[in-house]
């Protein structure tokens, strides 16, 4: 599974929309993520004066299994078609 961002737009002081493509089992589909910039600050861990600067982001979206050809057990309800995608990450400025 690979998400490749193609554009981003600020929608509020700490919120963004990230447009891109989700690649899964060799197929690509457009996907939009709702993102929140959680915090940016110096890390509380490490030696004073050498602590890295961090940024945390949360992103949410969803996709349909059937859009990627994964239909097994969807029609009879054993497996849901909609898959929530939750991304939490922390980036370090070097």
Phi, psi and omega in degrees: 000125179225127172254127178242116180286140177246336178196163177215145179227135174284132179245349179195186182300322183231014184238151183215159168247129178245118178263145178184200179233140174255125176253127182213131183046044176079005180242150179241139177222146176294147179211136176246131178250141172265121186240149176232127174279114186279311184188150170228131182190167173291140180297141176281354183251136177119170182291140180302135181088346180232015179285136180288157176267130186243155173222133178246138181224142173243136178225144182225146175193187176203160177216163179263129176304318184298334178294339179255011178082010179267089186254351184303126175068008177284313185299323181270001175085004179291329179230132178289150179278324182275130180244117176287141178242120182237122181239127175236125178214158177233129180250146180244128175278127180264000000 
